[in-house]
Amino acid sequence: MTDLTPWQIYDLLNRPKPLWLSGCDLSRSYLKGADLSGADLREASLEGANLEGASLEGANLEGANLQGANLTQANLSEARLVGASLNQAIMVRANLREGLLNNASLLQTNLYEANLRGAHLVSADLTEANLGEASLLRAILKGACLHNASLKGTNLSGATLFEADLEGADLASAHLRGAMKPNGDIYE
Amino acid sequence: MIRKDVPMIDVRNIAKYFGSVTALNGVSINVHAGEVMCLLGDNGAGKSTLIKTLSGVHKPSKGEYFVDGEQVDFDSPRDALERGIATVYQDLAMIPLMSIARNFFLGSEPVKRLGPFKRFDVAFADKVAREELKKMGIDIRDPSQPVGTLSGGERQSVAIARAVYFGARVLILDEPTAALGVKQAGVVLRYIAQARSRGIAVIFITHNPHHAYAVGDRFTILKRGQSFGTFTRDELSREEMVRMMSGADELDALSHELEEFARSDELQADRTLSQVEHQLAESLEESEEMFASRGDGS
């Protein structure tokens, strides 16, 4: 739990942008609808934080801890989440367009209807993640682990699944046209 | 890696159709100053169509094209050249029997005036050609020697130096190492690295992952007219690149074919060996019979 009082958080969020919050402990804090676009949140702890509808566009969240955070409808387009931990986070309808999520941990993350168009998820761990109805159009999932992940109705057109682990993944009614298979071939 | 500076070339969701044939479909690439961006793909992947689109030869059927953040619509390669986008094609557009200096200034010859007469300024051309090539690390003995006397790698370098001298800020190199030996390819790769260090954006088209990996900063994989992502060096190893470009089914089919060849060669060899053995045995038998009959007769 963060040591900052709600007033201190309010003060922090009203400082000139972009915010420099690298390594900050903001766990379990209430940041619903906060404007954190372009913020430097490297290695910050946002565990269990409420970031519903928050703007994190272009933010740097490299190595950040976002476990169990609520990121419903948050805007994370072009955000950098390399090596971040997003296990069990709620990211329903979140916008992660062109985001960088290489080596990120997304175990059991709920990404239902999320927008991951053109996102880089190289070697990301998406074990048991819910990607139902999400858009992964032209996303890069090279070497990603999608073990037992739900990809029901997911748009994977033109996505790169090269060397991805799809064991036990539910691809029912997923759109795979033009996507690259784990063996380098292309889905017709 | 997400770069915040404006790319020199940025194409988004480019598509190109030739009648019912889709040559390119939703390809997006960008290149920044001082960067080597490699475009990889096997034959028929759409590399040539993409560079022709970038250099103004083809108009894209769909998509957006930005140069220095400004949307453009090129009608001809000259438009692209005016924006500093130069393309060096495989054939290099050089005349082997002309001198290095003449080739260097081909189409933009410096002239010297003598009253109403104009003539090619040989001294200036020689001086500039020598200097510009020296900047690329090539020390030519005589700029008046025919281009045909240069090696393939050196010729490529003359073409690159020429493009840079005439104001190229973006260099599109169409398979510059394709027909070269190992050493000469190395020479060209060195010049590409030099061009990058001079702040030039380079789009290096190749189907050789080894050459691409030696100089590339980012790699775009093209397959069947579609892009399968742009990768940084830490996102894609050279071995992965090879596997990604070829595809398992194609490699399996190829290895199966090669195994079949090897097997039929083995069978052929066995057959030949048994035939030889058989013939040898027959001739031995014949000679034994001959000796035996001679012995009987004597």
Boltz contact constraints between the chains, C-beta under 6 A:
constraints:
  - contact:
      token1: [A, 122]
      token2: [B, 235]
      max_distance: 6.0
  - contact:
      token1: [A, 140]
      token2: [B, 229]
      max_distance: 6.0
  - contact:
      token1: [A, 160]
      token2: [B, 228]
      max_distance: 6.0
  - contact:
      token1: [A, 160]
      token2: [B, 229]
      max_distance: 6.0
  - contact:
      token1: [A, 162]
      token2: [B, 244]
      max_distance: 6.0
  - contact:
      token1: [A, 178]
      token2: [B, 226]
      max_distance: 6.0
  - contact:
      token1: [A, 180]
      token2: [B, 228]
      max_distance: 6.0
  - contact:
      token1: [A, 183]
      token2: [B, 248]
      max_distance: 6.0
  - contact:
      token1: [A, 184]
      token2: [B, 243]
      max_distance: 6.0
  - contact:
      token1: [A, 184]
      token2: [B, 244]
      max_distance: 6.0
  - contact:
      token1: [A, 184]
      token2: [B, 247]
      max_distance: 6.0
  - contact:
      token1: [A, 184]
      token2: [B, 248]
      max_distance: 6.0
  - contact:
      token1: [A, 185]
      token2: [B, 247]
      max_distance: 6.0
  - contact:
      token1: [A, 185]
      token2: [B, 248]
      max_distance: 6.0
  - contact:
      token1: [A, 185]
      token2: [B, 249]
      max_distance: 6.0
